[in-house]
């Protein structure tokens, strides 16, 4: 039995990371709390629940809203790049899941990076630099590479490039959770109503608790 609520949450994690990538590439900025949620998720190697991966469902409210719009209508011009990144992230995660050697390297390097993040903060430049280098040394070695489109002036800045790679990495983390929960690409086509209902419910719960 699929847990649609948790699948909807993991999917929102993928979309939230994808939107952050798009914003960073096109404007040079993304909301700090969303970047920090992505970084936080990378260090949750033994979470008790889907919510624990992100530090609470409320941290994914922006991603849930994007998810809702895309599940309602896949032809959403505002999110064309976001959807492409999300589908690319799902594909990349599937390739990674077959590479035990890379998974082992990622695991040990994240353990070291976690100590650094606890010393500085989840939003510190050094942490983004470290996580971006893990992404470059592992996920960027696949033949399939995610092409990020945006303003060249932003893309060539090291700080922004590091944040983009970190958010792609966080997207892969959310995609790993999505698969562990039984999520499949076909669900985006054939189980959209169930995912949408679960997404609507999550948004309603978060917004009512924020009043």
C-alpha positions as CSV (number, residue, x, y, z in Angstrom):
1,X,0.0,0.0,0.0
2,X,1.5,3.3,-1.1
3,X,1.7,6.1,1.4
4,X,0.5,8.9,-0.8
5,X,1.1,11.6,1.9
6,X,4.8,10.7,2.3
7,X,5.2,10.3,-1.5
8,X,3.7,13.8,-2.0
9,X,6.1,15.2,0.6
10,X,9.2,13.6,-1.1
11,X,7.9,14.9,-4.5
12,X,7.6,18.4,-3.1
13,X,11.2,18.1,-1.9
14,X,12.3,17.4,-5.5
15,X,10.3,20.3,-6.9
16,X,11.4,22.7,-4.1
17,X,15.1,21.9,-5.0
18,X,14.3,22.2,-8.7
19,X,12.7,25.6,-8.3
20,X,15.7,26.8,-6.2
21,X,18.1,25.7,-9.0
22,X,16.0,27.6,-11.6
23,X,15.9,30.8,-9.4
24,X,19.6,30.7,-8.7
25,X,20.5,30.2,-12.4
26,X,18.1,33.0,-13.6
27,X,18.2,35.6,-10.7
28,X,21.3,34.7,-8.6
29,X,19.1,34.2,-5.5
30,X,16.8,31.7,-3.8
31,X,15.1,31.9,-0.4
32,X,17.7,31.1,2.3
33,X,15.3,28.9,4.3
34,X,14.7,26.7,1.2
35,X,18.4,26.4,0.6
36,X,19.0,25.4,4.2
37,X,16.2,22.8,4.1
38,X,17.9,21.2,1.1
39,X,21.3,21.2,2.9
40,X,19.6,19.8,6.1
41,X,18.0,17.0,4.1
42,X,21.4,15.8,2.8
43,X,22.6,15.1,6.3
44,X,19.5,13.0,7.3
45,X,21.0,9.5,6.7
46,X,18.8,7.6,9.2
47,X,15.5,9.5,9.5
48,X,12.5,8.2,11.5
49,X,10.0,9.5,9.0
50,X,9.7,11.4,5.7
51,X,9.0,14.6,7.6
52,X,12.3,14.1,9.5
53,X,14.3,14.3,6.3
54,X,13.3,17.9,5.8
55,X,12.9,19.0,9.4
56,X,9.1,19.0,9.2
57,X,6.5,19.1,6.4
58,X,6.0,22.8,6.9
59,X,9.6,23.4,5.5
60,X,8.3,22.1,2.1
61,X,5.3,24.4,1.7
62,X,6.8,26.2,-1.3
63,X,7.6,22.9,-3.0
64,X,4.1,21.5,-2.2
65,X,2.5,24.5,-3.9
66,X,4.6,24.0,-7.0
67,X,3.8,20.3,-6.9
68,X,0.1,21.1,-6.8
69,X,0.3,23.3,-9.8
70,X,2.2,20.8,-11.8
71,X,0.0,17.9,-10.8
72,X,-3.1,19.9,-11.8
73,X,-1.7,20.9,-15.2
74,X,1.6,19.6,-16.6
75,X,1.5,22.4,-19.2
76,X,2.5,25.1,-16.8
77,X,4.8,27.4,-18.8
78,X,6.1,29.1,-15.6
79,X,7.6,25.8,-14.5
80,X,9.0,24.3,-17.7
81,X,12.6,24.4,-16.5
82,X,11.6,23.3,-13.0
83,X,9.8,20.2,-14.4
84,X,12.8,19.3,-16.6
85,X,15.1,19.6,-13.7
86,X,12.8,17.4,-11.5
87,X,12.6,14.7,-14.2
88,X,16.4,14.9,-14.7
89,X,16.9,14.5,-11.0
90,X,14.7,11.4,-10.9
91,X,16.7,9.9,-13.8
92,X,20.1,10.7,-12.2
93,X,19.0,9.2,-8.9
94,X,18.1,6.0,-10.6
95,X,21.5,5.8,-12.2
96,X,23.2,6.5,-8.8
97,X,21.2,3.8,-7.1
98,X,23.0,1.2,-9.2
99,X,26.4,2.5,-8.2
100,X,27.3,1.1,-4.7
101,X,30.8,2.5,-4.9
102,X,29.7,6.0,-5.4
103,X,26.9,5.7,-2.8
104,X,29.6,4.6,-0.3
105,X,31.8,7.6,-1.2
106,X,28.9,10.0,-0.9
107,X,27.9,8.5,2.5
108,X,31.4,8.9,4.0
109,X,32.0,12.4,2.6
110,X,28.6,13.6,3.9
111,X,29.5,12.4,7.3
112,X,32.6,14.6,7.3
113,X,30.6,17.5,5.8
114,X,28.0,17.2,8.5
115,X,30.6,18.0,11.2
116,X,31.6,21.1,9.2
117,X,28.0,22.2,8.8
118,X,27.4,21.8,12.6
119,X,30.5,24.0,13.2
120,X,29.5,26.8,10.7
121,X,25.8,26.7,9.7
122,X,23.6,25.0,7.1
123,X,23.7,28.2,5.0
124,X,27.4,28.9,5.2
125,X,29.4,29.3,2.0
126,X,32.0,26.7,3.1
127,X,29.2,24.1,3.5
128,X,27.8,24.8,0.0
129,X,31.4,24.6,-1.4
130,X,32.0,21.2,0.3
131,X,28.6,19.7,-0.8
132,X,29.1,21.0,-4.4
133,X,32.4,19.3,-4.5
134,X,30.8,16.0,-3.4
135,X,28.2,16.4,-6.2
136,X,30.9,17.2,-8.8
137,X,33.1,14.2,-7.8
138,X,30.2,11.7,-7.9
139,X,27.0,12.7,-9.7
140,X,28.7,14.9,-12.3
141,X,30.8,11.9,-13.4
142,X,27.8,10.2,-15.1
143,X,27.4,10.5,-18.9
144,X,24.0,12.1,-18.2
145,X,24.5,15.6,-17.0
146,X,21.7,18.0,-15.9
147,X,21.9,21.1,-18.1
148,X,21.2,24.2,-16.1
149,X,19.9,27.2,-18.1
150,X,20.1,30.7,-16.8
151,X,22.1,34.0,-16.9
152,X,25.7,33.4,-17.7
153,X,26.7,36.2,-15.2
154,X,25.2,34.2,-12.4
155,X,26.2,30.7,-13.6
156,X,29.9,31.6,-13.7
157,X,29.9,32.9,-10.1
158,X,31.5,30.2,-7.9
159,X,29.1,30.9,-4.9
160,X,26.0,30.5,-7.1
161,X,27.4,27.5,-8.9
162,X,28.1,25.8,-5.6
163,X,24.5,26.5,-4.4
164,X,23.1,25.1,-7.7
165,X,25.0,21.9,-7.4
166,X,24.0,21.6,-3.7
167,X,20.3,22.0,-4.6
168,X,20.6,19.4,-7.4
169,X,22.2,17.1,-4.8
170,X,19.3,17.8,-2.4
171,X,16.9,17.0,-5.2
172,X,18.6,13.6,-5.6
173,X,18.2,13.1,-1.8
174,X,14.5,13.8,-2.1
175,X,14.3,11.5,-5.1
176,X,16.0,8.7,-3.1
177,X,13.3,9.1,-0.5
178,X,10.6,9.1,-3.2
179,X,11.8,5.8,-4.5
180,X,12.2,4.3,-1.0
181,X,8.5,5.2,-0.5
182,X,7.5,3.4,-3.7
183,X,7.4,6.4,-5.9
184,X,7.7,5.8,-9.6
185,X,7.8,8.2,-12.6
186,X,4.6,6.5,-13.9
187,X,2.8,7.7,-10.7
188,X,3.2,11.2,-12.1
189,X,1.0,10.1,-15.0
190,X,-1.3,7.5,-13.6
191,X,-1.6,8.4,-9.9
192,X,-1.8,12.1,-10.2
193,X,-5.2,12.4,-8.5
194,X,-4.0,10.5,-5.4
195,X,-0.8,12.6,-5.2
196,X,-2.7,15.8,-5.8
197,X,-5.2,14.9,-3.0
198,X,-2.4,14.2,-0.6
199,X,-0.6,17.4,-1.6
200,X,-3.8,19.5,-1.1
201,X,-4.2,17.9,2.3
202,X,-0.7,18.6,3.4
203,X,-0.9,22.3,2.2
204,X,-4.2,22.7,4.1
205,X,-2.8,21.2,7.3
206,X,0.4,23.4,7.2
207,X,-1.6,26.6,6.4
208,X,-4.1,26.0,9.2
209,X,-1.3,25.4,11.7
210,X,0.3,28.6,10.6
211,X,-2.7,30.8,11.3
